[in-house]
Amino acid sequence: MGKSMDNLWKTMTNFLKKFLKKEKKDPIGLKKALDLGLISKEEFLRFTIIKKGVCLEKAKTELKNFLKDQKK
């Protein structure tokens, strides 16, 4: 069982690496991933801060606006 969990973890890690490479070319990718439930709100904030080099407050505002748009 431990070996299959390791393989699953490696698969997910590889997926995220490929996703983040594509994210540089397609900036809407993070929002799609959040919408699909592939990443959490905290991960969205972290990736937004790292990718855009913005402060935490600006990233929170972006997340709040995105979630508000989703509800409409």
NUDOKOL-329053 format. One record per residue: residue in three letters; x, y, z of N, C-alpha, C in turn. Coordinates in steps of 0.02 Angstrom, whole numbers, padded with zeros to 5 digits, always signed. Example, Ala and Ser with C-alpha at 12.3 -4.5 7.8 and 13.67 -1.06 7.14 Angstrom:
ALA+00660-00284+00390+00615-00225+00390+00660-00165+00390;SER+00642-00112+00354+00684-00053+00357+00645+00002+00394;
***
This chain:
MET+00041-00060+00000+00000+00000+00000+00043+00063+00000;GLY+00099+00061+00035+00142+00119+00038+00171+00137-00030;LYS+00186+00086-00070+00215+00098-00135+00165+00132-00182;SER+00102+00111-00179+00051+00141-00223+00038+00214-00203;MET+00042+00229-00138+00033+00298-00116+00091+00341-00140;ASP+00151+00313-00139+00209+00350-00165+00200+00365-00239;ASN+00176+00316-00277+00165+00326-00349+00111+00379-00361;LEU+00059+00377-00321+00006+00427-00327+00033+00496-00312;TRP+00073+00502-00260+00103+00566-00241+00148+00592-00297;LYS+00189+00548-00327+00233+00569-00382+00192+00591-00442;THR+00137+00556-00456+00094+00574-00512+00064+00644-00501;MET+00039+00656-00441+00010+00722-00426+00063+00777-00428;THR+00122+00762-00403+00176+00812-00405+00195+00828-00477;ASN+00200+00777-00519+00216+00789-00590+00161+00829-00624;PHE+00099+00813-00608+00043+00850-00636+00047+00924-00618;LEU+00060+00938-00554+00064+01008-00532+00122+01044-00565;LYS+00179+01010-00573+00236+01042-00607+00217+01061-00679;LYS+00185+01014-00715+00165+01028-00784+00113+01083-00786;PHE+00067+01081-00737+00015+01132-00734+00045+01201-00724;LEU+00093+01207-00679+00123+01271-00665+00164+01297-00724;LYS+00194+01251-00763+00230+01273-00823+00180+01302-00873;LYS+00123+01269-00881+00071+01294-00927+00041+01359-00901;GLU+00038+01365-00835+00009+01425-00804+00046+01488-00825;LYS+00111+01483-00836+00149+01542-00857+00125+01567-00925;LYS+00102+01520-00968+00079+01539-01034+00004+01557-01034;ASP-00034+01528-00988-00106+01538-00985-00126+01561-00916;PRO-00127+01628-00903-00137+01653-00836-00205+01636-00804;ILE-00254+01616-00844-00318+01599-00815-00318+01528-00785;GLY-00264+01492-00794-00259+01423-00771-00269+01415-00696;LEU-00243+01460-00656-00251+01455-00584-00325+01460-00565;LYS-00360+01504-00597-00431+01512-00582-00470+01449-00603;LYS-00451+01419-00658-00483+01357-00680-00469+01302-00630;ALA-00408+01297-00606-00389+01246-00558-00428+01254-00493;LEU-00436+01315-00470-00475+01328-00410-00548+01310-00421;ASP-00574+01328-00478-00643+01313-00495-00656+01238-00497;LEU-00607+01200-00523-00614+01127-00528-00598+01092-00462;GLY-00572+01129-00414-00556+01099-00349-00489+01065-00348;LEU-00446+01080-00397-00379+01050-00399-00332+01081-00348;ILE-00344+01144-00332-00304+01178-00282-00350+01211-00231;SER-00325+01222-00172-00365+01254-00120-00359+01331-00125;LYS-00399+01365-00085-00396+01439-00085-00327+01463-00061;GLU-00299+01427-00012-00233+01446+00013-00180+01437-00040;GLU-00184+01383-00079-00136+01372-00133-00144+01426-00187;PHE-00207+01444-00201-00219+01497-00250-00185+01562-00228;LEU-00192+01579-00164-00160+01639-00138-00084+01635-00143;ARG-00057+01577-00124+00016+01568-00125+00042+01574-00196;PHE+00010+01539-00244+00032+01542-00313+00025+01612-00342;THR-00028+01647-00323-00039+01716-00347+00016+01762-00322;ILE+00033+01755-00258+00086+01797-00229+00152+01783-00262;ILE+00168+01719-00272+00233+01701-00302+00235+01722-00375;LYS+00182+01706-00412+00182+01718-00484+00182+01792-00501;LYS+00139+01829-00467+00132+01900-00484+00174+01946-00441;GLY+00202+01919-00387+00243+01960-00343+00202+02013-00308;VAL+00141+01997-00290+00097+02045-00256+00095+02031-00181;CYS+00070+02079-00144+00064+02071-00072+00004+02026-00056;LEU+00001+02003+00006-00052+01958+00027-00121+01991+00021;GLU-00126+02054+00038-00191+02088+00035-00217+02091-00037;LYS-00173+02105-00084-00193+02109-00154-00215+02040-00179;ALA-00179+01988-00158-00197+01920-00178-00264+01900-00148;LYS-00277+01919-00086-00341+01905-00054-00398+01940-00091;THR-00385+02002-00111-00436+02040-00149-00451+02006-00215;GLU-00399+01982-00249-00409+01948-00312-00450+01884-00303;LEU-00434+01846-00250-00472+01785-00236-00544+01802-00219;LYS-00555+01853-00179-00623+01872-00160-00664+01893-00222;ASN-00633+01932-00266-00668+01952-00328-00683+01893-00372;PHE-00637+01846-00377-00648+01787-00418-00705+01745-00390;LEU-00706+01735-00324-00760+01696-00294-00828+01731-00300;LYS-00827+01797-00297-00889+01836-00305-00915+01827-00377;ASP-00870+01828-00426-00890+01819-00496-00917+01749-00508;GLN-00891+01700-00472-00914+01631-00479-00986+01623-00456;LYS-01005+01658-00404-01073+01652-00376-01126+01680-00423;LYS-01106+01726-00467-01155+01758-00512-01178+01711-00565;
***
